[in-house]
Each structure stands twice: as C-alpha cells, then as structure tokens.
Amino acid sequence: MPIMSNRPPAAAIAMAASAMFLVGTLAAVSDLIKDYPVYGGQAVRYLLSTVILLAAARMSGLRFVRLTARETALVAALALTGLALFNVCVIESTRHAGPSLVGTVLGTVPLALALLGGRRPALHVIAGACVVVTGATIATGLGSGNLPSLLWALGALGCEVCFSLLAVPLLPKLGAVRVSAYSTALAVPMLAALGAVTDGTAMLRLPTAAEALGLAYLAVVVTAVAFFLWYSALHRIGPARAGLFAGVIPVGAIATAAALGLAAPTGPDLLGAALVIAGILIGLYAGSPRATHDDTAFDPALPSRKAEEDRGSDARVRLHRPTAAGDR
C-alpha cells in the first residue's frame, strides 16, 4: 500500500473547485433554454461538447485508444447513468415537485463519494463531507415534495455517483479529455432516442438567439470544460476528496445569480456557503500532517511509482500506438 501525503495538490483542488463552480452556473442560463425541447436540447449539448473535446484531443496530440470489452462497457455505463439517465431523473423529479428536493438530495453527493470512493475513507474526510452536505442543503433550501419526486431524486443521486466512480478505472488509460469525449459521444444517441419517444419530431427545432447562447454555454463551459477539470481532479486526488467539492455547486449558483443581479444572497445562502468551505477544509486538511494511508491510495488512477515502472516502456507504447481507427 503506497504511503501518501495527506495534502492534495493545489492544482487538483483548483480543478475540482472550478469544475463544480462552473456546473453551478447552470442555474444562470436555465431560463434561456426552458422552452427548448429538453432531451433534444441535451442531445445537441453533448454533440457540441463531443466535437469540442475531440478537437482538443487532436490538438493535444492524443491518439485514439482501442478499448477492451470491459472498458467499452464502463464508458457506455458512464454515458447511460452519469449523463443520460441523470438528466431524466433530474427532469422528472423537478416536474413532480420543483427543483428544491432534487437539489437537496444531490447535496449528499460528497458524503456518498466519501463512503463509496475508497476502501477506508479517513474519518476527517467523512466529517468534512457531512459538513459540506449540511452547507449545501442549507444553501439549496430544504426540499419538499412527494414520493415520486423523492424516488427520482434518489435515482439522480445514484447516477451522479456513477458519473465519478465509473470513470476512475478509465482515467489512467484514457485521461480526462478522452473519458469526457467518449462518454458525451455515447450519450448523444441515448438522449436523442429519449427525445424521439417523448417529443417525436418536435424534439429538435431551430433555437432562438437566446436559446442558442444557452446551449452553447452548456456545451462549452458546463460540459466540455467542467468535465475535463473534474476528471483531471478525480485522477489526482480520488473520488472521496474530490467529492467534497460537489458542495460548491450551489455556491456557484448563488454567486452567479448575485453577479448577474438576478438575486442577492440571503442569510441561509451565506451560511450554507461558509459551511461548504469549512467542510472542504476539514476534509482536505484536518488529518495528520504526517504521511498517512490516504483514501486515494486505493484509487487505480494513482498507481505507485513501482507499479508504473513494472509495467515498462512496452506497455506505454501499446497504449499510445496509432490504430486503424485513425489518430483523433
């Protein structure tokens, strides 16, 4: 078992916080696309994101990597749960009882990842996650709704956890850009099929200027950029500690609304934000400053130096060798 420092890299912290803050800004553009067909719009969003991510991969010199059957199944499961079904669950929960309940349930993501993201999560990580959950719940507003809304919200929680945990074994081989690109690409036909079932031929239409701006923001900022930042952080610090930053989502929503003059932060908003920050600090730094057995030691995205050397140069050559599928 590798012995690791208890202090996570500053760059990974910045990536995780930025990713979740950007996801939180989604609330600021939601009104722009509220009248656009939901699933058709999500399919367009992920299609645009795929194009952006594949272009970024090509410009970065990242080549196509042939996946094993297991890896293909993981990417497909990630796209199905973390992207397509997550949208279904959030939309259906909101339809039954509004956004408050699902927002509150999703606020428990940090605790879920702290408990499920490693074999032995450190106690200070769990404690920090509990504080983050409390702050996110206060900032979001205690949800109220009915049983169908709660069940859909719990489904969304499960899908959100899958969004991170299913990516962990893929990141060492594919990296953040390719995991993001492959999963968004597979989500497009899934959401298009849902749109065809729910809206028929009305699943797509020419967007207005405001709707086009909103869809572009979703594709570029909330998906392509945020996914890359999140998976980059997940690769470096593991799901338990990265999950702490899921509490930043409502903070991003509050800050964006205030910056755009849409709503001034209330007392509960500020209290919730303060608790989220406190919980993150507890989860990241409250442990002993000495080297410790960290939860990220169990993250396959962070192999030990010896294991890396044992694989040898031949393995690295195989992972990056061009294939008949072309250099993407």
N, C-alpha and C positions, 0 to 999 in steps of 0.2 A: 504494500500500500504506500503510495507516494506521500511524503511529508511536504505540506504546502504552507505558504504564508497565509495568515488569516486576513491579510489586507488585499482586497481585489485591485486589479489595475485601474488606474484613474480613467484611462481611455474607455475601458469596458463600462465603467459607471456612467460616463458621459453618454455613451451609445445607448445604454438601456434607458436612461432618463429621457434622452431626446426622443427615442422611438415612442415611448408611451405618452410623452407630452404631445407629439405630433398626432398620435391617434386621438388624443383628447380634443384636438382642434376640429375634429369631425363635426362636433356639435355646431360649430360656427357656420358650416356650409350646408347643414342638413336641410334648411329651409329652401335652398336653391334648387334642390332636386326632389322635393317632397311630392311633386305632381308627376314626376317621370316614372314610367313602369319600373317597379322595384327590381325584379330579378333580371330583366333585360338591362337595366342600368348597371347592376352589379357585374353582369357578364361583360359589358363594354368596359367597365372599370378594370377588370382583371385582364382583359385582352390588351388594353393600352399598357398596363403595367408589365405584361409579359414582353411586349415589344421593347419597352424601355430597358428592362432587366437583361434581355438577350443582347441588346446593343451595348449595354455596359459591360457584359461579359466578354463580348468580342473585342471591344476597345481595350479591355484589361488583359487581353491575351489568354483568357480562359477557354480551354478547348472542351468539346463535348466529351462527357464521360459516360461510358456504357455502364448501365445499371444491372445489377443482378436481379433475379426474380424477387428476392426479399426486399431489396431497395426500391424496386418499382412498386411493390405493394405498399411500402411505407409512404412513398410520395403520393400515391393515389389515396391512401387513407388520410394523409395530411390535408390534401386538397378537399376531400369529401367532408371531413369533420371540421377542421380548423378554418375552412373558408366557406364552402357551400352550405353545409348544414348549420354552421354558426349563424349565418345570415338568416336562414329560415327560422331558427329558434328565436333570435332577437326580434325579428319582424312579427312573428306570431305572438310572442309574449307581449310585445308592445300593443298589438291590436286588441288583446284581451283586457289589458289593464294599464296601458300607458308605459312610459319608459322608466318610471321610478323603481318598480320592483326588479326588473331585469338588471338595472344599473346597480342596485344594492346586492343582488346575488353575484354579479360579476365582480363586485368589490372583494369577494372572498378568494379570488384567484391567487393572491400572494400566499395565503395560508395553504391552499390546495397544492401549489407547486412546492412549498416548503416541506409538506408532508410526503409528497409523491416524487419529488425530484431527486432524491438521493436515498441511500440505504439508511444512513444515520444522520439526519439533519441536526445541526448543532442547536442547542437549546436557545441560544441568543438569536438565531435565525428564526426559529418558531415564534419567539417572543416578539421580535420585530415585525413579523408577518401579522401577528394578532393586532398590534398597534396600527399597522398600515390598514388592515381591514376595518378597524374601528373608525379611523380617519376618513377612509374612502366612503364608508357607509354614511357618516355624518355629512360629508361634502355632497354626496349624491342625493341624500334625503331618504329617510326610512321608507321602504317600498310598501305599498298596499295594493292588494289585488285579489284575485281568485285562484282556485286550484289550477285551472288550465294555464293561467299566466305563470304560476309558480313552476309547474312542470316544464313548460317551455324554457323558462329562465334557467332551471337546473340543467336542461339539455345544452343551453348556451354555455354554461359553466364547464360542462364536460368537454365540449368542443374547443373551448378556449384553452383548457389544459392540454388537450391533444395537439393544439397548434404549436406548443413548445416541446412537449415530451416526444412526439413522433419525429421531430426534427433533430433531436440530439444525436441519434446514431448515424444520421445522414451528413451532418456538418463536417466531420473530419475528412471525408472523401470529396464531397461536393463543394463545400464552402457556402457562405451566406448568399452570394449572388445566385448561384445555380439552384440552391434549395428554394429560394424565393421564386425564381423564374419557372422552374419545373412545376411547382405547386400551383402558381397562378395560372399557368397554361392549362393544367388539367381541370382547374375549377371553371374555366370558361364554358365548355360543353355541358358541364353539370348544371350550372346556373341557367344556361340557355334552354336546357330541357325543362327546368322548373318554370321558366318564363313562358315557354310554349304551352305548358299544361295549364298554368293559371291565367295567362292573358291572351293566349292564341297569337294571332297576327299583330295584336296591339302591343306585344312585348317590346317592340322597338319602334321608335319614331324619331324624326329629326328634332334634336333638342333645341330649345331656345338658347339665346346667348348666355343667359344666367345659368341654365342647366348644363351647357357645355363647359362653362367655367367650373361649376361644381364637380362634374365628372372628371375633368382634367385634374383638379386638386386632389380628388380621391385617388386617382390613378398614380399621380406622380409623388405626392407628399405622404398621404396616409398609407399607401400600399408600397410602391417601389422603394422609397427612401426609408420609411419606417420599418418595413420588413427586413431590409438589409441591415439596418442598425440593430434591430432586435436580435436577429440570428447571429450577428457578429458578437454581440454581448453574451448571448447564450453559449456560444462556443468557448468563450473565455472564462466565464465565472459560474457556469452551470445553472440549471433551472431554479434551484432553491433560492439562491441570492438574486438572480435576475428577476425572479417572480416578485420580489419586493417592489419593483418599480412599476408593476401594474397599477399600484395605487396612485401613480402620477396622472392617470387618465382623467379622473375628474378634476384634478388640479389644472391640467391643460385646458379643459373645457371652461373652467371658471376664469382663468387668466385670459383666455382668448375673448370670452364674452366681455370682460372688463376692458380689454384693449380696444375692442371694436365699438365700445359704447353701447353694447346690447343689454348689459345688466351689471349693476355694481355688486361686488361680493358682499354677502351678508356675514353676520357673526358666525353662524354654523359653517359657512364656506371657509372662512379663515381658520376656524378651529380645526376643521377636518384637514385642511392643507397642512397645518402645523403638525398634526398627529401623523400624517403620512410621512412628512420629512423626518420626524422623530423616530418613527418605526423603521424607516430605511437606515438611518444612522445606527440604531440599535442592532438591526440585522447584519449590518456590514462590519461594524467596529466594536461591538460590545464584548466580543470574545477576548481571550488572552492574546496579547500582542506577540507571544512566542509562537513559533511554528506549531501547527496543530493539524490533526486529521480533519480536513475540511470536507464539506459535502461535495465540493467539486472534484474531490479525489475519485469519486465514483462516476464521474461524467466521462463517457467514452470519447467525448470531444476533446479531452485533455489528457492524452496518454503520457506516461512518464517518459523521461529522456531515454532511458534504457530501452523501453519498448519501441520507441521511434527508431533507435539505432539498430535494433534487432531486425526490423523489417528490411533494412538495407536499401541501397540505391535502386535495386531492380524493381522493388515494389513501387517506389515513387515514379519510376519511368513508366511502369504499366498504367498508373493512374492518369498520366498526362499524355499518353501516346494517342495521336490522331486516329480516328476510326473511320470506317466507310461512311458513317453518318455525316461526316464533314466537321470542319472547325467552326464552332459557333461562339 
